[in-house]
């Protein structure tokens, strides 16, 4: 009965659905700031190239694509740059220590 009440409430108020699924939507800006802080700290301590250096290596290869931003995984030291071209999202993974492209997804 409790589950039926929850499902009925979500159907009546669809704007509550993200709340029922968790607060991941609200956490996205905090995650972005965490990526920036982690990348800055890795650069400051010499464990990684700067974001600007990474962008300077990748952006010339992505002509015609709109740069959307990046994620940084502090554990692996990998930058993931995101682009949009002709409605398709492209992710480019770059080793933050060497600046080498290690993967690409999308067209």
N, C-alpha and C positions, 0 to 999 in steps of 0.2 A: 504494500500500500504506500509506503514511504517513497519508493522508487517511482510509482505512478504519479504521486504528487509532484516530485521533482521534474519528471518529464512533462507533465502538464504545465507547470510553471515556466519551464524553458520554452515550450511551444507558444505560450501566451506572451512571453517577454523575450524575444530572440536576442536582445542586446545583453542578456545575462549569460548567454552560452559561453563566451570567452571566460567568464568568471568561473563557470562550472568546470571548464576544461583546465583551469589553472590560471596563473597570472603571468604566463610567458609573454603575453602581449605588452603588459606593463613593464616587464623587465628588459625589453629590447634596448631602450636607450641606455640603461645602466650597463648592459653587456658591451655596447659600443664604447662607452667610456672606459670600461675595464680593458678592452682590447688596446685602446690608445695608451693607457697607463702602462700596460705590460710591454708594449712595443717600445715606449719611451725608456722604460727601465732597462730593457735588454740592450738598447742602443747605448745608453749611458754607461753601462758596465762592460761594453765591448763584446757582448755575446751575439750581437746581430747588427746588420746594416740598418741604416735609417729608412723609414718609410719613403722619404724623398728619393733615396738611392734606388730602392726597389722599384718605385714608380718610374724613375728615369730609364730603367732597363726594360720595363714591360710596355709602357705606353706607346713607344714608337711602333711596336708590333701590332697594336690594336687600333690602327687607323680606321675611322668610320664608326667606332664604337664609343658610346658614352660611358665614362667612368662613374661608377655608382658608389665606390668606397671599398673598404677592406675589413678583413677580420685578421686577428693575430692569435695564434695558439702559442702561448708562452711555454707550454710543455715541450712541444716539438720544434719551436722556433720557425714555424711556417706561416707566411703571410698568404692570405687568399684575397686576391683582388677581384672585384666584381665589375663586369661591364654589361652593357646592353647594346645589341646591334640587331636591327631589323626585327625587333620584338623578341629576340632570343637573349637569354641571360647566359653569360660566359664567365666561368670561374677560372682564374689562373693561380695555381699554387706555386709559391716561390720559397726556396730555402733561404731563410733570413740570414744565415751565416755566410753563404756563398753568393747569393743573388741569382742562382741558377733556377730556371723554370723546371719544376719537377712534375707538373701535371696540368692538364687543361681539360675542362668540361664545357661542352656547348659549341656552337658554331660561330 
